[in-house]
Amino acid sequence: MKRTQPTRVRFQIQPTVSHYREPLVRCLQESQQFAYDLVGRFKNSEASAADNIAAASADILSHVKPVKTKSLGPLWWQSGQVAAVWRGGYDAYVLEGRIYTVSAWAAGAIGKLRGRRVLLWGHGWKRAESGAKRRLRLAFYALVDGLMVYGDRAQQLGVEYGLPAEKIRVIYNSLYSSEQLPGAPLRSDTTSERPTLIYSSRLTARHRLDILAQALETWPSDLTAPRVVVIGEGSERERLEGVFAQSGVDATFLGAVYDFEQLKNHYAEADAALAVGGAGLNVIQALGFGVPVIAEAGNRDSSPEIEAVIEGCTGQYYQAGSVESLRSTLVSLLASPAEAHRMGAHGLKLVRSRYTAEAHAAAIEQALHHFVER
């Protein structure tokens, strides 16, 4: 029987209701097929004050019900999850898919008992797993009706570990709406007098930016050394400023920059973007402005967005932990502005097809249709 009313979904925004989730939230609010009751954490309570991610605007937050989180070490209990599934009233319940969130386990179990359709949104697998942790994750996923994951690798691993393929849907991720993104790379394909490298991410120990200072400290004397623009705040900022200063590298630390036009102007001057250490949405940000990405190969902390860095197509990889590899990769890319421009154009095309807020919302709704109709 054909539905005459929108499908009702209690939808928990993952991981938090942050500034970069605003375009996605607006797309979900405009849906003609689904009626979303949005809930979520307003801040990443597990982070230190210096590493916090800025919340969304007051307008967005006013349309989202806050989820309070109590923690005991890595274990969390998020208010409202279990009660909502027990009461019913929705066609589907989307929860944050963190395996150490005890309330999500309880909500999944209640869903099975009460015949509710409970789904998870999360990373799934960021890397291969074995032993007790794999068994724990599979037991968690067995409680629910479906998974929405960020990347193709997570889906591949899930199927490899025994989950039915129809239980996993890839929805990718997003930062900006398609109308915000340029139609072509912001940077020209001509040689600049002084190459510029850009790094945008939280400044934490996870990202190990020291290697960039080391690579540039011993830059070939017959080549113009690039300048570095660092965007981001975090507990490591003061130390890193000292490291770059002592290395004699021309680096400007701008702190956190959330204004879109300011970010756009900075990327318009960049020849390449760096994803040092664990990569994430900084990859999508750079490619969305048409800037190729140089990323660390095989970093275990990288999020699924690293899949957007395709060797020789949207960027290049350097050998993990190798100063020499990073330096030679930078030298090679900066020596060919036309090649960098080509990679940036491919990256922008990929982001437009897969990583905009509109594409993200559409993938979520395709997944919801799939799971609800099952």
N, C-alpha and C positions, 0 to 999 in steps of 0.2 A: 504494500500500500504506500502510495507516494506521500511524503511529508508535506504538510501545509504550513508548519511552523519551523522557525530556525532550530537547529540542534543546540540544545543547552549544554554548555561545557563549563565546569569549574576548572579554571586554568591557572596554574601556579607558574609565574614567570621565573625563568632560570637564567643565571643563578640569583640575581637580585634585580630590583626595579631601579636600574642604574641609568645614567645619562645616555648610554649607547643603546638602551632598549627602547627609547622614545619612538623612533620611526616604526619599529615593529609593533609596539602597542597601538599606535595610531592606525596602522593597517588592520589589526585585529578588531579595533573598535568600529571600523567601517564595513565589516563583513556583513554580507546579505544572507549567508548560509548558516552562520553560527552565532549564537548569543552567548558571549563570554562573560562570566563573572571572574574578574581578574583578582588574583591574590599574589602576595610575594613578600620577600624580605626587602626592607628598604635600605639596608647596608650590609656589607660583608663583615659580620660580627666576628668572624674568625681572624680577621686581619688586624695588625697593629694600626694605630691612628695614622701613622705616616703612610701606610700602604692602602688606606681605604680608597674605594672607588666612589666617585661622586654620584649622588642619587639623581634620579630624574627630576624634572621641573615639578613645581607645586601643582600645576594643572594635571599632569600625568598621575602624580601620586594621589590626587583627589579621586581618581577613578579606580584605584587599586586598594583592596583591603589588606592591611598589613598582617604579616604572619610573624608571630613572636616565636623566637627560637631559644630553647633552654639547652645548655650543653653540659656534658660531663666528659671532659677529655674530647676524644673524637666523636663521641656519641651525641646525637641531637634528638630533641623532641620538638616538633613544630606544631604549634597550636592550631586546632581546627581541622586538621586533615582527617583524623579518625571519625570525628563527629559528623563531618560533612558526608563521608561515604556511608556511614551508618544511617543517617537520615534519608538519603536519596534525594530525588528531585532533579537530577541531571542525567543527561544521556552518556556523559563521560566525565571522568575526573583525571586531570593531568597533574602529576606530582613531580617535584624535583627528584631526579633519579640518583640520589647519593646513597651508597650502600650502608653508610654508618648512621643514617637517619632512622631511628627506631620507629618513629611515628609512621614513616612510609611503609615499613614492614607490616605494622599493625593495620594500616589502611588497606594494604593489598590483601591481607588475610580476611579482613571484614568484607572487602569487595567480593571475594570468592564465596563467603558465607551468605551474603545478601544478594548476590547476583548483580553487582554493580560492575560497570566497565571502567577499570582503573588502568591508567597508562603512565609511563614514566618518560621524562624528558631529561636527557643528560648525555655525558660523554660515552657511556657504555664502556668500551675498551679503548684506551689511548695507546696501549701497547700490549704485546702478548703477555698472557698470564698463565700460571700453572699452580698446582697444589691447592692449599686451603682457600686462598683468596679467590681463585677461579670458581671453586665449588660454592663459596659463599655468594658470589655474584650471581651464579646460575640459579641458586636457590631463591634469591631475591627476585630475579626476573620471572621465575616460575609462578610467583604469586600474582602477577599482573597479566593484563591482556595484550599489552604491546609496548614497544620501546620506540621513542623518537630520538635518534642519535645525530651527532654533528657531522660525522664523516663516513666515507666509504669503508675505511679500514675497520671501523667499529662493527659495521655490518658484516664484513668478511670474517672477522674473528668470531663474532657471535654465531654465525652459521657453522664455522669450523668447529666450534665448541659444542655444537649440538642443538642450538636454538633453531626452530623452524624459520625459514627465510621470511614467511609472511608475518612473523611477529615483530620484525624490525623494519623501520622506515627511516631513511636518511633525510633530514630536513636542513642540513648545513647551518649557517649562522649569518649574522648581518650586523652592519654598523649604520649605514646610511640608506636613504631612499634613492631610487633610481634618478629622480629629478635633481638630487643634489650633486650627482656625479658628473664630471665633464664628459664631453663626447669623444675626446681624444686626449692623449697624455699631455699634461700641463707643460712639461719640459720639452724644449726643441731638440732636434737630433743633431745639432751642431756642437762643436767643441767649445767648452767654456774656459775662461782664463784660469779659474780656480774651481776644481771639482768640489762638489758638496755632497756629503753623506748625511743621511738623516736616520736617527734612531728614536723610536717612539714606543715607550712601554713604562710600566712601573719600575722604579729603580730598586730592585730587591736582589738578594744574593742568588736567587734562582736564575737570573739573567746573565751574570758574570761578564759585565761589559769591559772588564780590565783587558781582555784579549785584544780589543780594538785599539786601545791606547798602545799596547805593545806592538801591534802590527804597524801602526803609523809612526811610532818612534823611530823605526829603522826603515823608513820609506826610501826607495832608491833615490840617490842624490841628483840624478839627471832628470827626475820627474817632479812636477809640481805636486806638493803634498796636499791632499784634500783637507778641507775644513769639515768639522763635525757639528751638527746641530742635534742636541739631545732634548727631547720632549718627554717629560714625565717627572713624577715625584715619588719619593719613597725613602725608606730607612737607609739606603746606600748612597744617597745623593751627595752628601758632604764628603764622604770618603772618595767617591769616584771623581769629584771635582779636583781633589788633591792629586789623585793618580794621573789624570790627564794633564794637569799643570806641571807636575814633576817630569812627565814624559816630553814636555815641550810641544804637545799637540794643540792646535788651534781648535778648541771645543767651546761651544756656547751652550750652557745649561739653562733652558727656559722655564723649567718647572712644568706643572700640569697646564695644558692648553686645551680648553674645551670649545672655544669659539670656532665654528666651522670655517669661516672665512680666513681667520688667522692660520689655521692648520693648512688650508688650501694654499695660501701664499707661501708657507714654508716648504710644502711639497713641490710647489712650482719651481723652486730653486734647486731641488735635489736631483742628482744624477743617479743615485741608488739609495735604497733603504736597507738597513741592517736588521736582521733578526738573530741576535746573539743569544745563545743559551736557549731556554724554552720559548718557543714562538707561539703566538696566538692571533688575536684579532689585529695586532699591529701589521700582520701580513696583508690582511684584507684592506686595511686602511691605506697602506702604501700602493697596492695594486689598484685600488679604487681611484687613485689619483694618477694612475698610469706610470708609476715608478717601479722599476724592477727590484726584486728582493734578493739579497744575498743572505742565505740562512745556514745555520749549523746543521750538518747532516746527522740524523739518528739521535737527536737529543730526546731523552726519555721524558722530559718535562714538557715537550711541545704538545700543544693542543691540536685537534683535527684540522684547524685552519692551515697547518703546515702543508696539507695536501694541495693547496693552491699554488705552492712554489713548485713549478715543473721545470726540471733541469733543461736549460737551453731554450725554454719557451717563455716562461714568465719570470725566470730568475736563475740563480746558480747556487750550488751548495759548496761549502768548504768543509774540510775534515775537522771533526770535533776536537777542540783543544789545541789545534795546530796554528800557531801564529804565522808560520810560513805559508800554510795553505790559505789562510784568510788574506794575507797580504798579496799573494800571487793572484787570487781570484779578483780582488779589488783592482789590481793593476791591469789585469786583462779586460775587465768590464769597462773601466774608465778610459781605456785606450780606444774604445770603439763606441762613440756616442750613438751612431746609427743602430748598432746592435742593441744597445741599452734601450733605445727608443722603441725598437721592434718588440722587445720583451715586455716593455711597459704597456704597449698597445694590446698585446695578447693578454696580459694580466687584467687590464681594464675590461676587456671583452668577457673574460671569465667571471669577473666580479658582477658585471651587469647581468649575466645569464644565471648566476647561482647564489650570489651573496648579497643582494640588495634586500631591503626590508620587504619589498613586494614579493620577491622570489621566496624569501624565507616564510612569509605568511602563507603564500600559496602552497608551499611544501608541507607546512603544518596542517593546512586544511585538507590537502590530499591524503595525508596520513590519518587524520581524524575520520574522513569519509571511509577509508579502508577499514579502520578498526571498528567504527560504529556499525558498518554494514556487515562485518563478520559476525 
